[in-house]
Amino acid sequence: MITFPCCKINLGLNVTARRPDGYHDLETVFYPVPLCDALSIKRMDEAFPSPIGCDIKVSYSEELGSAPLATLSDKDNLVVKAYDLLARDYRLPRLHAHLYKQIPSQAGLGGGSSDAAFMIKLIDEYCHLNIGNAEMERYAAMLGADCAFFIAAEPAFATGKGEQLSPADAPSGNLKGYHLALVKPSVAVSTAEAYASITPRRPEKCCRDIVRQPIDTWRDELTNDFEEPIFKLHPVLGNIKQRLYDLGAEYSQMSGSGSTVFGIFKKRPTDIASLFPDCFTAVVELE
């Protein structure tokens, strides 16, 4: 059985408070993006001599550059962790998983979180568990702050650590038919370092309300608190944002804590790959 975990962008991101548990409260709008990994599972033969319940093979698309072909049986892989989490409460068959990565890692796109959430959904369907979305979201939130979003994978306003979700958009979607360009340079952004540079504060206007406005108002009002400190550390990211505006983007922003910068266009932009030759790039139509 196969599924296709999507990624996400953040439309605005405001860090509003520091929590006693060391995490931060935030406000952001998660928006699903049809750039997808592929994840398949099949039952292990009873004679297969594996000591673990789920093993995983991970392979990578050519667009991800130098990422190697790898075969893993790694308890730290979020797909395996999703299996192990459900296996605590349900009697599951032993499974082989194969994950084909097309979403870049450490990019602010939630690729690993999506893989984990879609694994929960895949097991639910494959094993006829009938868990239900609310319970699957509860399991997913145990694996990562943004994992719960990917159970429904619909536009959502996220608060708390990112796990508290509510509707974000008009039913028809504010961005349907627009084109999204993703540009990720070979820059590593430390999430811990990014949060350390933030002074939490509540914005004058909530990003959920701004996203409901016409997109031509976003440039002046919709902000990502991480951009200012991270652009100082990695000026290439600010340069990419400006170039996307120069190419005609209606709105451009860094996603999450980076390092992907996206541009939203009314018409499909051309030559993005050639204009950013040293970067991962993708152009998709939003749904």
Backbone torsions as a table, in degrees:
resi	resn	phi	psi	omega
1	MET	NA	143.4	-173.8
2	ILE	-131.3	149.9	174.7
3	THR	-143.6	169.0	-172.7
4	PHE	-130.7	90.7	-179.3
5	PRO	-64.6	125.1	179.6
6	CYS	-87.1	173.4	173.0
7	CYS	-110.8	-171.8	-178.7
8	LYS	-144.3	160.9	164.7
9	ILE	-118.9	159.0	171.0
10	ASN	-98.5	127.4	171.9
11	LEU	-99.7	96.3	-172.2
12	GLY	78.3	147.0	174.2
13	LEU	-157.1	116.3	-179.7
14	ASN	-122.5	125.7	177.2
15	VAL	-89.4	113.6	-167.3
16	THR	-101.2	-23.1	-177.4
17	ALA	-164.0	153.8	173.0
18	ARG	-96.4	130.8	-174.3
19	ARG	-92.2	155.3	177.4
20	PRO	-62.3	-24.3	-178.3
21	ASP	-84.1	4.7	178.6
22	GLY	95.4	-15.1	176.1
23	TYR	-84.5	-177.3	179.0
24	HIS	-126.8	146.7	169.1
25	ASP	-84.0	143.2	-179.4
26	LEU	-142.9	166.4	170.6
27	GLU	-128.4	129.2	178.1
28	THR	-157.5	161.1	172.1
29	VAL	-110.7	118.1	173.5
30	PHE	-85.7	133.3	178.3
31	TYR	-128.5	124.6	-177.4
32	PRO	-71.0	144.8	-177.3
33	VAL	-127.7	129.0	-176.8
34	PRO	-79.7	46.7	162.5
35	LEU	-104.6	119.1	-165.0
36	CYS	-127.5	146.6	162.0
37	ASP	-82.3	176.3	171.7
38	ALA	-126.0	134.6	-178.0
39	LEU	-134.2	123.2	178.1
40	SER	-125.7	151.9	175.2
41	ILE	-133.5	150.1	171.5
42	LYS	-147.1	155.2	-177.1
43	ARG	-71.2	137.6	172.9
44	MET	-71.0	139.9	169.9
45	ASP	-61.5	143.2	-179.1
46	GLU	-58.6	-27.4	-178.2
47	ALA	-86.2	-4.8	-177.1
48	PHE	-70.4	124.4	-170.0
49	PRO	-84.6	60.5	177.7
50	SER	-103.7	133.2	-179.9
51	PRO	-83.5	-3.3	-175.6
52	ILE	-117.3	161.6	-176.2
53	GLY	-74.5	-31.8	-177.5
54	CYS	-143.3	123.9	170.5
55	ASP	-110.8	167.0	-172.7
56	ILE	-143.5	138.9	169.9
57	LYS	-110.3	130.8	179.9
58	VAL	-119.3	127.2	174.8
59	SER	-129.2	164.3	-168.7
60	TYR	-130.0	143.5	176.1
61	SER	-71.9	156.3	179.1
62	GLU	-61.0	-28.5	-177.7
63	GLU	-65.3	-19.2	178.9
64	LEU	-85.0	5.9	170.4
65	GLY	78.1	-122.0	-168.9
66	SER	-87.7	6.2	179.5
67	ALA	-59.2	131.0	-173.1
68	PRO	-82.4	159.2	166.9
69	LEU	-71.4	130.0	-174.2
70	ALA	-139.5	145.7	171.6
71	THR	-117.8	122.7	-172.7
72	LEU	-125.5	147.3	163.9
73	SER	-129.3	68.4	-162.9
74	ASP	-112.5	117.9	179.4
75	LYS	-65.5	-16.1	179.3
76	ASP	-84.5	-12.1	178.0
77	ASN	-68.2	131.7	-175.6
78	LEU	-64.4	-29.0	176.5
79	VAL	-64.9	-44.0	177.8
80	VAL	-66.6	-39.7	177.8
81	LYS	-61.8	-36.2	177.8
82	ALA	-63.6	-43.4	176.1
83	TYR	-59.5	-50.7	-176.3
84	ASP	-60.6	-36.0	-179.8
85	LEU	-64.5	-46.0	178.7
86	LEU	-69.2	-32.8	-177.8
87	ALA	-66.6	-18.6	175.7
88	ARG	-66.9	-30.7	-172.9
89	ASP	-112.7	-14.9	-177.4
90	TYR	-132.3	149.4	176.5
91	ARG	-82.7	105.7	-175.3
92	LEU	-109.3	146.7	171.6
93	PRO	-71.1	158.2	172.5
94	ARG	-70.8	141.0	-172.1
95	LEU	-131.7	145.8	162.8
96	HIS	-96.0	133.5	174.6
97	ALA	-118.4	142.3	173.9
98	HIS	-127.2	120.2	-179.0
99	LEU	-112.4	122.0	177.8
100	TYR	-108.1	114.0	-172.4
101	LYS	-89.8	123.6	169.3
102	GLN	-120.2	-13.9	177.0
103	ILE	-91.1	124.7	179.5
104	PRO	-66.3	151.0	179.2
105	SER	-88.4	159.9	179.0
106	GLN	50.2	47.2	-172.7
107	ALA	-121.6	-2.6	-175.0
108	GLY	76.4	16.6	-176.9
109	LEU	-107.3	-5.4	175.6
110	GLY	73.4	25.1	-175.2
111	GLY	-61.0	-46.0	179.5
112	GLY	-65.2	-40.4	177.8
113	SER	-63.1	-40.2	179.1
114	SER	-64.6	-43.5	178.8
115	ASP	-57.1	-43.3	-179.7
116	ALA	-64.9	-46.0	-179.0
117	ALA	-64.9	-41.5	179.6
118	PHE	-69.2	-27.5	173.6
119	MET	-65.1	-41.2	176.6
120	ILE	-59.4	-46.5	-179.7
121	LYS	-65.2	-38.5	-178.5
122	LEU	-66.0	-43.7	177.9
123	ILE	-64.7	-40.6	178.7
124	ASP	-57.2	-44.0	179.9
125	GLU	-73.3	-45.6	-175.6
126	TYR	-63.8	-39.4	-176.1
127	CYS	-98.3	5.0	178.0
128	HIS	54.3	47.3	-177.8
129	LEU	-80.3	-28.0	-179.7
130	ASN	54.3	49.2	-175.5
131	ILE	-71.7	-40.3	-176.2
132	GLY	93.4	149.4	-173.9
133	ASN	-61.3	-42.2	-176.8
134	ALA	-61.1	-42.6	-179.8
135	GLU	-72.6	-36.8	176.3
136	MET	-64.2	-37.2	176.0
137	GLU	-63.2	-36.8	178.0
138	ARG	-63.7	-45.3	177.0
139	TYR	-62.3	-45.1	-176.2
140	ALA	-61.7	-38.5	-179.0
141	ALA	-63.0	-22.6	176.6
142	MET	-70.7	-18.9	-175.1
143	LEU	-97.4	-18.7	-179.1
144	GLY	174.9	152.3	-173.2
145	ALA	-61.6	-34.2	-177.7
146	ASP	-101.8	4.3	-177.3
147	CYS	-63.2	-38.4	-175.0
148	ALA	-60.6	-33.3	-179.8
149	PHE	-56.0	-36.7	-171.8
150	PHE	-78.1	-6.4	175.1
151	ILE	-66.1	-49.9	175.5
152	ALA	-89.6	-31.2	-179.6
153	ALA	51.7	49.5	175.3
154	GLU	-124.1	153.6	-178.7
155	PRO	-50.0	132.4	-174.1
156	ALA	-146.1	143.6	170.8
157	PHE	-89.9	123.0	-174.5
158	ALA	-112.9	134.5	175.5
159	THR	-130.2	-169.4	-172.1
160	GLY	63.1	-136.8	175.5
161	LYS	-81.3	-2.5	-175.6
162	GLY	119.6	-1.7	-175.6
163	GLU	-95.9	-12.6	179.9
164	GLN	-93.4	112.9	-168.0
165	LEU	-116.2	141.4	172.3
166	SER	-146.6	161.9	-177.5
167	PRO	-58.4	143.9	-174.0
168	ALA	-115.1	-18.6	-162.8
169	ASP	-140.3	167.0	171.4
170	ALA	-63.1	154.1	-176.1
171	PRO	-55.2	-35.0	-176.8
172	SER	-80.5	-13.1	-179.5
173	GLY	86.8	128.6	-176.6
174	ASN	-73.2	-23.8	-170.6
175	LEU	-113.5	7.4	-178.1
176	LYS	-59.2	128.7	179.3
177	GLY	92.1	-13.9	174.0
178	TYR	-74.9	162.5	178.0
179	HIS	-111.8	140.5	-177.2
180	LEU	-115.6	125.7	172.9
181	ALA	-105.2	128.6	177.8
182	LEU	-110.1	131.9	179.0
183	VAL	-133.1	119.1	179.8
184	LYS	-126.1	111.8	175.3
185	PRO	-78.4	173.0	178.5
186	SER	-82.3	64.8	-179.6
187	VAL	-120.3	131.5	177.0
188	ALA	-102.2	124.2	179.4
189	VAL	-109.6	124.6	176.7
190	SER	-79.8	117.6	179.5
191	THR	-61.7	-40.2	179.6
192	ALA	-62.0	-43.1	178.5
193	GLU	-65.0	-38.5	179.6
194	ALA	-62.6	-46.5	180.0
195	TYR	-66.9	-34.2	-178.6
196	ALA	-64.1	-23.9	-177.5
197	SER	-91.2	1.5	-175.8
198	ILE	-98.7	135.3	167.0
199	THR	-100.7	107.6	-175.4
200	PRO	-60.0	141.1	176.7
201	ARG	-161.5	154.1	178.1
202	ARG	-88.1	130.6	-177.3
203	PRO	-70.3	160.7	178.4
204	GLU	-65.0	-35.5	178.5
205	LYS	-132.4	136.5	-178.1
206	CYS	-68.4	139.2	-179.5
207	CYS	-61.7	-30.6	176.6
208	ARG	-59.9	-40.5	-179.6
209	ASP	-70.7	-37.2	179.6
210	ILE	-66.2	-42.1	-178.4
211	VAL	-62.7	-26.5	178.2
212	ARG	-78.0	-10.4	177.8
213	GLN	-83.0	167.0	173.1
214	PRO	-56.9	143.8	-174.6
215	ILE	-62.7	-24.2	-178.7
216	ASP	-72.0	-5.1	174.2
217	THR	-94.8	-10.4	-171.8
218	TRP	-67.9	-38.8	-173.7
219	ARG	-56.2	-36.2	-177.5
220	ASP	-87.2	-16.0	-170.8
221	GLU	-124.0	-28.8	-172.1
222	LEU	-92.3	114.5	-171.0
223	THR	-122.8	156.9	171.7
224	ASN	-118.7	116.0	-175.8
225	ASP	-61.3	-22.5	-178.2
226	PHE	-77.8	-19.3	-172.0
227	GLU	-61.0	-49.0	-174.0
228	GLU	-58.1	-51.9	-179.4
229	PRO	-69.2	-36.1	-177.2
230	ILE	-74.9	-35.6	176.5
231	PHE	-64.4	-31.0	176.1
232	LYS	-66.7	-38.7	179.4
233	LEU	-75.5	-34.5	-174.8
234	HIS	-132.5	79.3	-176.3
235	PRO	-57.2	-23.6	-180.0
236	VAL	-58.2	-31.5	-178.5
237	LEU	-69.5	-41.9	175.5
238	GLY	-64.5	-35.8	177.9
239	ASN	-65.1	-39.7	178.2
240	ILE	-63.2	-43.5	179.6
241	LYS	-58.5	-45.5	-179.1
242	GLN	-65.5	-39.1	179.8
243	ARG	-64.6	-37.5	177.9
244	LEU	-64.9	-38.7	174.0
245	TYR	-64.5	-40.9	179.0
246	ASP	-61.9	-28.5	179.7
247	LEU	-82.0	-3.9	176.1
248	GLY	108.2	13.5	178.8
249	ALA	-60.6	137.6	172.9
250	GLU	-70.6	-34.1	179.8
251	TYR	-153.9	144.1	177.5
252	SER	-140.8	144.8	-177.6
253	GLN	-161.8	154.6	166.8
254	MET	-77.1	139.2	-179.3
255	SER	-89.9	127.0	178.5
256	GLY	60.3	-135.7	176.4
257	SER	-96.9	18.7	174.0
258	GLY	90.7	175.0	14.7
259	SER	-112.1	23.2	174.8
260	THR	-84.5	135.7	171.2
261	VAL	-112.2	133.6	-179.5
262	PHE	-116.7	154.3	172.3
263	GLY	-128.7	137.1	179.4
264	ILE	-105.5	125.0	-174.0
265	PHE	-123.5	144.5	173.2
266	LYS	-68.9	-42.2	178.4
267	LYS	-111.1	149.6	-177.3
268	ARG	-60.2	121.3	178.5
269	PRO	-73.7	148.0	-179.1
270	THR	-110.4	156.8	172.7
271	ASP	63.7	22.8	178.7
272	ILE	-60.1	-42.2	-179.0
273	ALA	-62.3	-42.3	-178.5
274	SER	-74.5	-27.7	179.5
275	LEU	-76.7	-22.9	178.1
276	PHE	-125.9	67.4	-168.8
277	PRO	-67.0	-23.4	-177.5
278	ASP	-99.3	15.3	-175.7
279	CYS	-122.0	156.3	163.8
280	PHE	-72.2	133.3	177.8
281	THR	-135.7	152.5	172.8
282	ALA	-155.3	147.1	175.0
283	VAL	-128.5	125.1	-178.6
284	VAL	-134.5	157.6	174.7
285	GLU	-94.0	131.3	-179.6
286	LEU	-78.9	147.8	-173.3
287	GLU	-109.9	NA	NA
